[in-house]
């Protein structure tokens, strides 16, 4: 029987709630890019399999050398543990954890009884070497980036150098059945693609400095365009969704990619842009973005208070600059999605309110502006704020199950202030309904979209006037989530 590995994509809670289909399992697909050329790789995605347990049982056989799992911090860990428990019942093959959470807290992850190895950081080369050794029956210790156990205790490895992604094969899209993940944006099919990893910015709330060590690594424009051209020959899409952490750091490369897409008749969605980068783009550059088919870009605004941006988040650029740059997109055919965080350390209730008011100001700029919601701050492992709070004596979870309760829509920082915690969680819920995301992604039925759009002015009124009690809408939302499962 030929050797194979099985990779598991756990559920991610309701993060895809307003999208028509789940986001592709890009972590496992990237990790499998090298080893899939040597061994069969079987993917089981809990989000798309009607009976994922049966799918897992069918994927595992006597040739399975490892079962790999990925998870971000939060509810996804619960789903990963559920899948790991089922895999352990089906096979003696080791359970290998990777992804963001395991990479940032490898020792805590490996301490769990349902973890045999942890791949820290980028997985392409480390996972391949681990699979080879397990298939050969040789000792897996000593692989850079792979945590092992000795006498039941985690054994740290030599740290692996960051990979030059231009030398790596593309993510193994063929493993996933990409039609199941064909999301649309305003009726146009998107394809998720990463042309660069990392970001040199020093934001205190971002895991990137730990995970990518503050280094930006990019494919050349020529390589990226060649891959996209190849992908277009295999899949049906008209928009490329770039997952780059900060797309315009190398402006010349970014513009060359967009020009190449324009020649191919493809548009784009840009995931990562910061205010200072926007300030380096001229009005002529913005005209070019529009003509090149950029339909949306996401901007990390994060706070509507200069003190919080500067002293807490370590964000470059002040609110004056943010207002100026956002206003430049008024009336353009580019949607601008702005993220905002509330409930930060040292942030006062008045400052939280100021950030919410700034979000409402952004939406007033025009129908092409979006605020997906106000995100409640949670100090995530690997960030400067997390390390700062740890030194100040703040206690964080010590087991995977506890980290599974560490969710982005819950106020973990204010458990001792129930009034403030309740306000933040209610405001966070209402803020999900402020923009036009249901029209953008086409999720749900026409009736559901109509109800969402009817509720939008109600949500705005509630938030603007602090009228957050009672909130029976939350019960309706939870019922809707249950129906979609």
C-alpha positions as CSV (number, residue, x, y, z in Angstrom):
1,X,0.0,0.0,0.0
2,X,1.3,3.4,-1.0
3,X,2.1,6.0,1.7
4,X,-0.2,8.9,2.1
5,X,-0.9,11.8,4.4
6,X,-4.3,13.1,5.5
7,X,-4.8,16.8,6.1
8,X,-7.8,18.1,8.0
9,X,-9.5,21.5,7.7
10,X,-11.6,22.2,10.8
11,X,-14.7,24.4,10.9
12,X,-14.1,28.1,11.7
13,X,-17.3,29.1,13.4
14,X,-19.3,31.8,11.7
15,X,-16.5,33.6,10.1
16,X,-17.9,32.7,6.6
17,X,-21.4,33.6,7.7
18,X,-22.0,36.3,5.1
19,X,-20.2,34.5,2.2
20,X,-21.9,32.3,-0.3
21,X,-19.3,29.5,0.1
22,X,-16.4,28.7,2.5
23,X,-13.0,30.2,2.0
24,X,-10.6,27.6,0.5
25,X,-8.4,25.7,3.0
26,X,-5.3,27.6,2.0
27,X,-3.1,26.6,4.9
28,X,-3.3,22.9,4.2
29,X,-3.0,23.5,0.5
30,X,0.2,25.5,0.9
31,X,1.7,23.0,3.4
32,X,1.0,20.2,0.9
33,X,2.7,21.9,-2.0
34,X,6.0,20.0,-1.8
35,X,5.0,16.6,-0.3
36,X,2.1,16.1,-2.8
37,X,4.7,15.5,-5.5
38,X,6.0,12.5,-3.6
39,X,3.0,11.1,-1.7
40,X,-0.8,11.1,-2.1
41,X,-2.4,13.8,0.0
42,X,-6.0,13.5,1.0
43,X,-7.9,16.5,2.3
44,X,-11.0,16.4,4.6
45,X,-12.7,19.7,5.1
46,X,-15.2,19.7,8.0
47,X,-17.0,22.7,6.5
48,X,-18.0,21.2,3.2
49,X,-18.3,17.4,3.9
50,X,-21.9,16.5,4.8
51,X,-20.6,13.6,6.8
52,X,-17.0,14.5,7.7
53,X,-16.5,11.5,9.9
54,X,-17.3,9.2,7.0
55,X,-15.0,11.2,4.8
56,X,-12.2,10.9,7.3
57,X,-12.7,7.2,7.7
58,X,-12.5,6.8,3.9
59,X,-9.3,8.9,3.7
60,X,-7.4,7.0,6.4
61,X,-6.0,3.6,5.6
62,X,-3.0,1.4,6.4
63,X,-0.7,3.6,4.3
64,X,-1.5,6.8,6.2
65,X,1.8,8.1,7.8
66,X,0.4,11.2,9.5
67,X,-2.8,13.2,10.0
68,X,-2.3,16.9,9.9
69,X,-4.4,19.6,11.5
70,X,-4.5,23.4,11.3
71,X,-6.2,25.9,13.5
72,X,-6.3,29.6,14.3
73,X,-6.7,30.8,17.8
74,X,-10.4,30.6,18.9
75,X,-13.3,28.4,18.1
76,X,-11.5,26.6,15.3
77,X,-9.4,24.8,17.9
78,X,-12.6,23.1,19.3
79,X,-13.3,21.8,15.8
80,X,-9.7,20.7,15.3
81,X,-9.8,18.8,18.6
82,X,-13.0,17.1,17.5
83,X,-11.4,16.0,14.3
84,X,-8.2,14.9,16.0
85,X,-10.2,12.8,18.5
86,X,-11.9,11.0,15.6
87,X,-8.6,10.5,13.7
88,X,-7.0,9.0,16.9
89,X,-9.9,6.5,17.0
90,X,-9.3,5.5,13.4
91,X,-5.5,5.3,13.2
92,X,-2.3,5.0,15.1
93,X,-0.7,7.5,12.7
94,X,0.7,10.5,14.5
95,X,-1.3,13.7,14.7
96,X,0.6,16.7,13.5
97,X,-0.5,20.3,14.3
98,X,0.3,23.3,12.3
99,X,-1.1,26.7,11.4
100,X,-1.1,30.0,13.2
101,X,-2.0,29.0,16.8
102,X,0.3,25.9,17.0
103,X,3.1,28.0,15.5
104,X,2.8,30.8,18.0
105,X,2.3,28.4,21.0
106,X,4.0,25.2,20.0
107,X,4.8,24.0,23.5
108,X,1.3,24.4,24.8
109,X,-0.1,22.7,21.7
110,X,2.2,19.8,21.8
111,X,1.5,19.3,25.5
112,X,-2.0,18.1,24.5
113,X,-2.6,14.3,24.3
114,X,-4.0,14.7,20.8
115,X,-0.8,16.2,19.4
116,X,2.3,14.2,18.5
117,X,4.2,16.8,16.5
118,X,3.9,20.5,15.8
119,X,5.2,22.1,12.6
120,X,6.1,25.7,13.6
121,X,5.8,28.3,11.0
122,X,5.7,27.7,7.2
123,X,5.0,24.1,6.5
124,X,6.1,23.3,3.0
125,X,9.5,21.9,3.7
126,X,9.1,20.8,7.3
127,X,6.0,18.8,6.7
128,X,7.6,17.1,3.7
129,X,10.6,16.0,5.7
130,X,8.5,14.8,8.6
131,X,6.3,12.7,6.2
132,X,9.4,11.2,4.6
133,X,10.9,10.1,7.9
134,X,7.7,8.7,9.2
135,X,7.2,6.8,6.0
136,X,10.7,5.4,6.3
137,X,10.3,4.6,10.0
138,X,13.3,6.7,11.0
139,X,13.6,9.1,13.9
140,X,11.8,12.4,13.3
141,X,13.9,14.4,15.8
142,X,16.1,17.1,14.5
143,X,14.0,18.5,11.6
144,X,14.2,22.3,11.7
145,X,10.8,23.7,12.6
146,X,9.3,20.4,13.8
147,X,8.6,20.0,17.6
148,X,8.7,16.5,18.8
149,X,8.2,14.8,22.2
150,X,10.7,13.0,24.4
151,X,9.4,11.1,27.5
152,X,6.1,12.9,26.9
153,X,7.6,16.4,27.1
154,X,7.8,18.9,24.2
155,X,11.3,19.0,22.6
156,X,12.0,22.3,20.8
157,X,13.7,22.1,17.4
158,X,16.2,24.2,15.6
159,X,14.4,27.2,14.1
160,X,13.9,26.9,10.4
161,X,14.8,29.9,8.2
162,X,12.0,31.7,6.5
163,X,11.3,30.3,3.1
164,X,11.8,32.2,-0.2
165,X,8.3,31.8,-1.6
166,X,9.5,32.4,-5.2
167,X,11.3,29.1,-5.1
168,X,8.3,27.1,-3.8
169,X,5.6,25.4,-5.9
170,X,2.1,26.8,-5.9
171,X,-0.3,25.8,-3.2
172,X,-1.8,22.4,-4.1
173,X,-5.2,23.7,-5.3
174,X,-5.9,20.4,-7.1
175,X,-6.4,18.7,-3.7
176,X,-9.4,20.7,-2.8
177,X,-12.1,20.5,-5.5
178,X,-12.0,24.3,-5.8
179,X,-15.6,24.5,-7.2
180,X,-16.8,23.9,-3.6
181,X,-15.0,27.2,-2.6
182,X,-16.0,29.4,-5.6
183,X,-17.0,32.5,-3.8
184,X,-18.4,35.5,-5.6
185,X,-18.0,39.2,-5.1
186,X,-20.8,41.2,-6.7
187,X,-21.6,38.3,-8.9
188,X,-18.0,37.7,-10.1
189,X,-16.1,34.5,-9.2
190,X,-13.0,35.0,-7.1
191,X,-9.9,32.9,-6.8
192,X,-7.7,33.1,-3.7
193,X,-4.0,33.6,-4.3
194,X,-0.9,34.7,-2.3
195,X,1.9,36.5,-4.1
196,X,3.7,37.6,-0.9
197,X,4.2,36.8,2.7
198,X,5.0,39.0,5.7
199,X,4.9,42.7,6.4
200,X,7.6,45.1,7.7
201,X,5.2,47.2,9.7
202,X,5.5,47.0,13.5
203,X,1.9,47.0,14.6
204,X,1.7,45.9,18.2
205,X,-1.5,43.9,17.8
206,X,-0.4,41.8,14.8
207,X,1.0,38.2,14.9
208,X,3.0,38.9,11.7
209,X,6.1,40.1,13.5
210,X,6.4,36.8,15.3
211,X,5.3,34.5,12.5
212,X,7.0,36.2,9.6
213,X,9.7,37.9,11.7
214,X,9.0,41.3,10.1
215,X,10.2,40.2,6.7
216,X,8.4,40.7,3.5
217,X,9.0,37.9,0.9
218,X,7.4,38.2,-2.5
219,X,7.1,36.4,-5.8
220,X,8.2,38.5,-8.8
221,X,5.5,40.1,-10.8
222,X,6.4,37.8,-13.7
223,X,6.2,34.7,-11.5
224,X,2.8,35.7,-10.0
225,X,1.3,36.5,-13.4
226,X,2.5,33.2,-14.9
227,X,0.9,31.3,-12.0
228,X,-2.4,33.2,-12.3
229,X,-2.4,32.6,-16.0
230,X,-1.9,28.9,-15.4
231,X,-4.7,28.9,-12.7
232,X,-7.1,30.7,-15.1
233,X,-6.6,27.8,-17.5
234,X,-7.7,25.3,-14.9
235,X,-10.4,27.3,-13.0
236,X,-13.3,29.6,-13.8
237,X,-12.8,33.1,-12.2
238,X,-12.7,36.8,-13.1
239,X,-11.3,38.2,-9.8
240,X,-8.1,37.4,-8.0
241,X,-8.3,37.7,-4.3
242,X,-4.8,38.6,-3.1
243,X,-4.1,37.3,0.4
244,X,-0.8,39.3,0.7
245,X,-0.3,40.8,4.2
246,X,0.5,44.3,2.6
247,X,0.1,44.3,-1.1
248,X,1.6,47.8,-1.9
249,X,4.9,47.7,0.1
250,X,6.7,47.2,-3.2
251,X,4.6,49.5,-5.3
252,X,6.4,48.9,-8.6
253,X,5.8,45.1,-8.3
254,X,2.2,45.6,-7.3
255,X,1.4,47.9,-10.2
256,X,3.1,45.5,-12.6
257,X,0.9,42.7,-11.3
258,X,-2.3,44.8,-11.7
259,X,-1.3,45.8,-15.2
260,X,-0.8,42.1,-16.1
261,X,-4.2,41.2,-14.7
262,X,-5.7,44.0,-16.7
263,X,-4.2,42.6,-19.9
264,X,-5.8,39.2,-19.0
265,X,-9.1,40.8,-18.4
266,X,-9.1,40.0,-14.7
267,X,-10.0,42.2,-11.7
268,X,-8.8,41.9,-8.2
269,X,-9.6,42.2,-4.5
270,X,-6.7,43.4,-2.3
271,X,-6.7,42.1,1.3
272,X,-4.0,44.1,3.0
273,X,-3.2,47.9,2.6
274,X,-2.2,50.4,5.3
275,X,-2.9,54.2,5.5
276,X,0.7,55.3,4.9
277,X,1.0,53.1,1.8
278,X,-2.2,54.7,0.4
279,X,-0.6,58.1,1.0
280,X,2.3,57.1,-1.3
281,X,-0.2,56.5,-4.2
282,X,-1.0,59.5,-6.3
283,X,-4.4,60.3,-7.7
284,X,-3.1,59.0,-11.0
285,X,-2.2,55.7,-9.3
286,X,-5.8,55.4,-7.9
287,X,-7.1,56.1,-11.4
288,X,-5.0,53.2,-12.6
289,X,-6.3,50.9,-9.8
290,X,-9.8,51.7,-10.9
291,X,-9.0,51.1,-14.6
292,X,-7.2,47.8,-13.8
293,X,-10.3,46.4,-12.2
294,X,-9.5,46.6,-8.4
295,X,-13.0,46.2,-7.0
296,X,-12.1,46.2,-3.3
297,X,-9.3,46.9,-1.0
298,X,-9.1,46.4,2.8
299,X,-7.5,49.1,4.9
300,X,-6.3,48.5,8.5
301,X,-7.6,51.7,10.2
302,X,-8.0,49.9,13.6
303,X,-8.8,52.9,15.8
304,X,-10.5,56.3,15.6
305,X,-8.3,57.8,18.3
306,X,-4.8,59.0,17.7
307,X,-3.5,58.1,21.2
308,X,-4.7,54.5,20.8
309,X,-3.2,54.2,17.3
310,X,0.1,55.6,18.4
311,X,0.6,54.4,22.0
312,X,-1.3,51.1,22.0
313,X,-1.3,49.8,18.5
314,X,1.9,51.3,17.2
315,X,0.2,52.3,14.0
316,X,1.9,54.8,11.7
317,X,0.0,57.8,10.4
318,X,-2.6,59.9,12.3
319,X,-6.3,60.2,11.9
320,X,-5.9,63.4,9.8
321,X,-4.0,61.3,7.3
322,X,-6.5,58.5,7.5
323,X,-9.4,60.8,6.8
324,X,-7.6,62.3,3.9
325,X,-6.7,59.0,2.3
326,X,-10.1,57.4,2.7
327,X,-11.8,60.5,1.3
328,X,-9.8,60.1,-1.9
329,X,-11.9,57.0,-2.7
330,X,-15.2,58.8,-2.4
331,X,-17.2,58.2,-5.6
332,X,-14.8,55.7,-7.0
333,X,-15.7,52.3,-8.3
334,X,-13.5,50.6,-5.6
335,X,-15.1,49.4,-2.4
336,X,-13.0,50.3,0.7
337,X,-13.3,47.9,3.6
338,X,-12.0,49.4,6.9
339,X,-11.2,47.4,10.0
340,X,-11.7,48.9,13.5
341,X,-10.9,47.4,16.9
342,X,-12.4,48.4,20.2
343,X,-11.8,47.3,23.8
344,X,-8.0,47.7,23.7
345,X,-5.8,47.9,26.8
346,X,-6.0,51.4,28.4
347,X,-8.7,52.4,26.0
348,X,-11.4,54.4,27.8
349,X,-15.1,54.0,27.1
350,X,-15.1,57.5,25.5
351,X,-12.3,56.4,23.2
352,X,-14.2,53.2,22.3
353,X,-17.2,55.4,21.4
354,X,-14.9,57.7,19.3
355,X,-13.7,54.7,17.3
356,X,-17.3,53.6,16.6
357,X,-18.2,57.2,15.6
358,X,-15.3,57.2,13.3
359,X,-16.6,54.0,11.7
360,X,-20.0,55.6,11.1
361,X,-18.2,58.6,9.6
362,X,-16.4,56.2,7.2
363,X,-19.7,54.7,6.1
364,X,-21.1,58.2,5.5
365,X,-18.3,58.8,2.9
366,X,-20.4,56.9,0.3
367,X,-21.9,53.5,-0.7
368,X,-18.5,52.1,-1.6
369,X,-17.3,52.1,2.0
370,X,-17.5,49.1,4.3
371,X,-17.1,48.4,8.0
372,X,-17.4,44.6,8.4
373,X,-17.9,45.1,12.1
374,X,-16.2,46.5,15.2
375,X,-13.9,43.8,16.3
376,X,-13.5,43.3,20.0
377,X,-9.8,43.2,20.9
378,X,-8.4,39.9,22.1
379,X,-4.6,39.8,22.8
380,X,-3.4,37.0,20.6
381,X,-0.2,35.0,21.1
382,X,2.9,36.3,19.2
383,X,1.9,40.0,19.4
384,X,3.7,42.8,21.2
385,X,0.5,43.6,23.2
386,X,0.2,39.9,24.3
387,X,3.8,39.9,25.5
388,X,3.3,43.2,27.3
389,X,0.2,41.9,29.2
390,X,2.0,38.7,30.0
391,X,4.8,40.6,31.7
392,X,2.1,42.7,33.6
393,X,0.8,39.5,35.1
394,X,-2.3,38.9,32.9
395,X,-3.2,35.2,32.9
396,X,-3.9,33.5,29.6
397,X,-5.2,30.0,28.7
398,X,-2.9,27.1,29.3
399,X,-4.7,24.4,27.4
400,X,-6.0,24.1,23.9
401,X,-9.6,23.7,25.1
402,X,-9.3,27.1,26.9
403,X,-7.9,28.7,23.8
404,X,-10.9,27.4,21.9
405,X,-13.1,29.7,24.0
406,X,-10.9,32.7,23.0
407,X,-13.1,34.2,20.4
408,X,-13.0,37.4,18.3
409,X,-16.6,38.4,19.2
410,X,-16.1,38.1,23.0
411,X,-14.6,40.6,25.3
412,X,-11.9,38.7,27.1
413,X,-10.1,41.8,28.3
414,X,-13.1,43.1,30.4
415,X,-14.3,40.0,32.2
416,X,-14.0,41.9,35.5
417,X,-16.1,44.8,34.1
418,X,-19.4,43.1,33.2
419,X,-21.1,46.3,32.2
420,X,-18.4,47.3,29.7
421,X,-18.1,43.7,28.5
422,X,-21.8,43.5,27.8
423,X,-21.7,46.9,26.0
424,X,-18.8,45.8,23.7
425,X,-20.4,42.5,22.8
426,X,-23.8,44.1,22.0
427,X,-22.1,46.8,20.0
428,X,-20.0,44.2,18.2
429,X,-23.1,42.2,17.2
430,X,-25.1,45.2,15.9
431,X,-22.1,46.5,14.0
432,X,-22.2,43.4,11.7
433,X,-25.2,44.9,10.0
434,X,-24.0,48.4,9.2
435,X,-22.7,47.9,5.6
436,X,-23.7,46.2,2.4
437,X,-21.8,42.9,2.7
438,X,-24.9,40.8,2.0
439,X,-25.2,42.4,-1.4
440,X,-21.5,42.0,-2.1
441,X,-21.2,38.3,-1.5
442,X,-24.7,37.2,-2.4
443,X,-25.0,34.9,0.6
444,X,-28.4,33.6,1.5
445,X,-31.7,33.9,-0.2
446,X,-33.2,37.1,-1.7
447,X,-35.5,37.2,1.4
448,X,-32.6,37.0,3.8
449,X,-30.7,39.8,1.9
450,X,-33.9,42.0,2.0
451,X,-34.3,41.5,5.7
452,X,-30.6,42.3,6.3
453,X,-30.9,45.5,4.3
454,X,-34.1,46.5,6.1
455,X,-32.4,46.0,9.4
456,X,-29.3,48.1,8.4
457,X,-30.8,51.5,9.3
458,X,-32.1,50.0,12.6
459,X,-28.6,48.8,13.4
460,X,-27.1,52.2,12.7
461,X,-29.8,53.9,14.8
462,X,-29.1,51.5,17.7
463,X,-25.3,52.0,17.6
464,X,-25.4,55.8,17.1
465,X,-27.8,56.3,20.0
466,X,-26.4,53.5,22.3
467,X,-29.8,51.9,22.2
468,X,-28.5,48.3,22.6
469,X,-31.0,46.9,25.1
470,X,-33.1,44.8,24.6
471,X,-31.5,43.0,21.6
472,X,-33.8,40.2,20.5
473,X,-32.1,40.3,17.1
474,X,-29.3,38.2,18.6
475,X,-31.6,35.3,19.2
476,X,-32.8,35.5,15.5
477,X,-29.1,35.5,14.4
478,X,-28.3,32.4,16.4
479,X,-31.3,30.6,15.0
480,X,-30.2,31.6,11.5
481,X,-26.7,30.2,12.1
482,X,-28.2,26.9,13.3
483,X,-30.2,26.6,10.1
484,X,-27.1,27.2,8.0
485,X,-25.1,24.4,9.7
